[in-house]
Amino acid sequence: MNSIEKLIYPEKGKRKNIFYSGKGGVGKTSMACITAVQTAKKGFKTLLMTTDPAAHIGNVLDRPVTDEITKIDGVENLYAVKIDQKKATEDYKHSILEDAQNKFDENTIKAMTEELDSPCTEEMAAFQKFIEYASESDFDVMVFDTAPTGHTLRLLELPMDWSKQIQLKAGLSAEISDADKKQKEKFDNVIEMMKDEKLTTFGFVMYPEKTPIIEAFRASQELETVGIKTQLVVANLVIPEEQAVTPYFQNRRKMQDKYREEIKARFNEAQVLTVPMFEKEIKGIEMLLKVSNIIFE
Amino acid sequence: MGPVALIQESKKKYDDAVSKLRDPKQTDFIFVMQPEQTSLDETIRSSKELKEIGINTTRIIVNGFIPEAEAVNPFFRSRYNMQQEYLIKAKATFKGMPIQTMELFDAELKGIDMFRKSAGRLFKGSDKDE
């Protein structure tokens, strides 16, 4: 296997988790779809997970994707599931507050509710779903288009689960029960798995331009504080050289070249995968099969 | 105590600020999007959410158009046509709302000169739309 292949295919008998990070609109969902199609094509039973609220994944696959794991027609071994972030977040809040309501007074509940209104809660809820699927399923590869940030992972690493941390923030002491300890153990196992470079690949998707590079670099530094290295960087929408026939596009291509060099310099321990611009949007199984061949073969 | 309890006394300030956001005479809420499916979907969704809390989108800027003169080969012709189709879709979706377009430049938007140039073009476009 070459170095990119090592990042997306599992070792014999093991699982591979692939997380994509990056700002909205840079092509995370497309990359997740392309990667999942590729690993499925190679015979690995693959689950593609997305939290995309605009249900973009259904558009890209051109197949309905729901919050139940569904087999995707047209690619052997490929399954997809959409995590309804809003619903997952509401469920998650509800479960924490329901438990708290029996124990604490109104003001405390108010304070806890407020603490739960943080972007962290959404990531936490989505991540909880990932843990659920990760610990119960028999997939060889799991591709997730929404990686948790370093900040969220750091919270998960604290010696108690997040609902307890919220209680603490709300000014209560939190007792840790045996059930909590078990839950915490499950979290710890998943986090250990995420830190294991052989089992998990963290990838950043970006345009080869100044600001996206800096933002991704900062986010990857934050991940490093919890012991997770960025192994893969995707430079997306690179103008194919043979298509840059006017000075205008040649200039843009030159600019992209410069920033691809900067990506290599900044993320010097990661593999850089160049994804070209195509003449149309990446959409439909047929195109995904074609694009995954161009990128990975 | 949670943060809200600590800022209770400033509540009026915040209420005022939000009511200013809701007043189209005082606030322009402008969405910037790319002429692509995802970006259009995202803009529709977000503007709907804002509307639910009483904030109306007043203008949309569709950014990153390939200049027609540069779409000389089939590859960029195809992308050019795709972008134009999404502009039509955006106009159909946000009927009656001013929609401005902005071209992709051959260099990064960096430095005062570049912004002078791009601002000129952006606001030239707006005269036409209003």
Interface residues (C-beta under 8 A of the other chain):
Chain A: G24 G25 T29 P53 A54 A55 H56 N59 K110 A111 E114 E115 K169 A170 G171 E209 K210 P240 Q243 V245 T246 P247 Y248 F249 N251 R252 M255 M277 E279 K280 E281 K283
Chain B: M1 G2 P3 V4 A5 Q34 E36 Q37 T38 S39 D41 E42 R45 P67 E70 V72 N73 P74 F75 F76 S78 R79 M82 L104 D106 A107 E108 K110
